[in-house]
């Protein structure tokens, strides 16, 4: 049952990678890795959406990406720490985890 949620989590990590890559890529290799991250994040989102409601899957996916990108900007790229921003990320993640908790996976229900 957790397989599709795990896929969404990994897709969210790749989303963080490509968003950061769009801002910070300076070389051909970094741009290729950014492009690969775009492909993998979207592909994994599609795979997971076969067994999860697409709206919920997308909301969780973008929540992971948004929160992760903000945290990485603060920790690695010198973005100014703002307690209110962190509070809003906590609220966002509460909603993401709440959606995950109330949504059930439907293995094999959709044909692909």
Secondary structure, 3 states (H helix, E strand, C coil): CCHHHHHHHHHHHHHHHHHHHHHHCCCHHHHHHHHHHHHHHHHHHHHHHCCCCHHHHHHHHHHHHHHHHHHHHHHHCCCCCCHHHHHHHHHHHHHHHHHHHHCCCCCCCCCC
